[in-house]
Amino acid sequence: MPFRTLTSFVITTLLIVALGFGAAQEPIRVGVIGPFTGGFAAFGGYLEEGVRMALDELGNEIAGRPVELYVEDSRGDVEEFVTRVRALHERDNVHVIVGPVLGSEGMAVVDWARDSGVPVIVAYSAPEDVTMRQRTHSVVRSSWTGAQPMFPFGEYIAEELGFRNVVVVGQDYSFPHNQAGGFIRGFCAAGGEEVQRIWHPVGVDDFSSILATLPRDVDAALYVGGGADVITFVRQWHDFGLDQVMPLLGGSNIPDTTVLPELGDDALGMLSAMQYAEGLETERFVAWREAYEERYGRIPAATAEHAYTGLMMAARAAEAVDGNVEDRDAFIEALRTLEVTDAPRGNFTLDAYGNPVQTIYIREVRPREDGQLVNVPIAAIENVSQFGPYVGDPEAYMALPPDSSDYPPGVCADIELP
């Protein structure tokens, strides 16, 4: 080989090696977006805590590359959310986003991700159409849909408790509608007869008119919703003496970690269902919970675990493509085909639509040794799909109208189930 050609070959080889080394050290940029100010700031706090805990466990490195974290505050406002998520993409050039946590933001991120193509791991936001009717390939979940835990909860209430008639009371918007819809389908599939529904606007100070006229000829009441209304409703439920008349069941967010200290003994014994239970006693979860409490000084909420798991999903997918997250198609494919073994709550896989197929825990509120109230699993239903009784025919489920204030029907004989 001539000297000039040899020299050229050596220089070119050294340049390629140098460039490859530099690329290997280029940071992986992770965006985190949620409400860090405003009325939903607690969700944002847990979101960021979960992500940072996972990063610390990984040594702030994924697939041999350092990680840079970019955190944006949506302020709980959809327009602000869109502005901030665009900044993560256009200004910060993030490779993946963990979040959001609010329902309206979940639907907004699907529309945005459809155009941008940026991979998004939805950490808590629960509208089912994020991974159903309006799904897009770059969006997956580390979390749930609103109806998903309520399918097996309805079955449990009908099969194990023998209840046949239930009245639902809840906030009049999409998430409680979806929770009620999941409960109704599971309840009716397991032999229930009727579920009545009473809806109220968000932000009620006085439930007396609802409680005074609540049907007494039912086996139980189920409250679905969240926030301050939960505290007001449960307290007034006990003030009216209804705890002596029938059991009060909870939607997934009713006995939430952030609400239980306010509810106190009024929450004891309440049953609910979710893919997360802070009273879970598996070896993996106990180790994670204790590390979280030592680090942050509080019991971890579901949002924290889902955010932690979301970051771990991003890490494992990046490792599967040897750190080449710039190959977006390969990275997204790795995300969608993961077998998730890093989730403290338990292992899961994603269905063809990007939502976890996971264990749902039937939970009861109990005090732990230090007196703090937690949700303790009393039953575990494995491999629960976001499609509930329609798991064998997802297209049939998605052809149905979305759950609403009066759909599905409350009379079980009027519901067509597969």
Secondary structure, 3 states (H helix, E strand, C coil): CCHHHHHHHHHHHHHHHHHHHHHHHCCEEEEEEECCCCCCHHHHHHHHHHHHHHHHHCCCEECCEEEEEEEEECCCCHHHHHHHHHHHHHCCCCCEEECCCCHHHHHHHHHHHHHHCCCEEECCCCCHHHHCCCCCCCEEECCCCCCCCHHHHHHHHHHCCCCCEEEEEEECCHHHHHHHHHHHHHHHHCCCCEEEEEEECCCCCCCHHHHHHCCCCCCEEEEECCCHHHHHHHHHHHHCCHHHCCCEEECCCCCCCCCHHHHHHHHCCCEEEECCCCCCCCHHHHHHHHHHHHHHCCCCCHHHHHHHHHHHHHHHHHHHCCCCCCCHHHHHHHHHCCEECCCCCCCEEECCCCCEEEEEEEEEEEECCCCCEEEEEEEEEEEECCCHHHCCCHHHHHHCCCCECCECCCEHHHCCCC
